[in-house]
Amino acid sequence: MSMSDPIADLLTRIRNAQTAGHRWVDVPASNMKKRICFVLKEEHFIRDFIQVEDNKQGILRIFLKYDDSGEAVIEGINRISRPGRRVYVNAGKLLRVRGGLGVSIMTTSRGVVSDKIARRLNIGGEVLCEVW
């Protein structure tokens, strides 16, 4: 199976696992996915993530987060920039996700960061996804 968009696959696996009520989800590991998970953890959308070694590229085990009533913390997660249509924004054009309740995850010259950190550093970049 060839995968043309591994980030979209990561987001879809997280979305599907939360819909099904799973405690965690396993995805093939990569440095980009690790950085995205780090931002999700930093912004309190997931509980934690670890890398499980196998004899191939490794697996990221992402522990999902639910509130006290059992509802998923992530209400929505959308891919913005895709392989066929890249979306870039300048530092001054960063939009707020859901009025500041969500975050955009961006890849910048300083690495993969949330839109809040990109605003603070006054840098732009490619918008990977939005989470709320």
C-alpha angles and dihedrals in degrees: 000000000000116000116205096184115033093174091057087049090053092050093046092050091051091047093048094045092052091048089053092046097241120166093222142000130214121220132172109269129244134155092250092052090048091054092048090051090048090056091046090052092045090053091046097245094123131030098227145312134219135188115241113201121227128164092271131046096320133248129258112218108202116197108213124221127228131180125239093277092052097255118141115257091219107072094176139002120186134181110231108174112047132182090258096044120029117197119206128179134193121233091256095049099057108135124210117243112232092344093305096313092106136039138228117224111217138182110224139165086273094053133261109335141156120261089251092061092042089055091049092049091042094231134132133206146141115327106225101180147332124236128189 
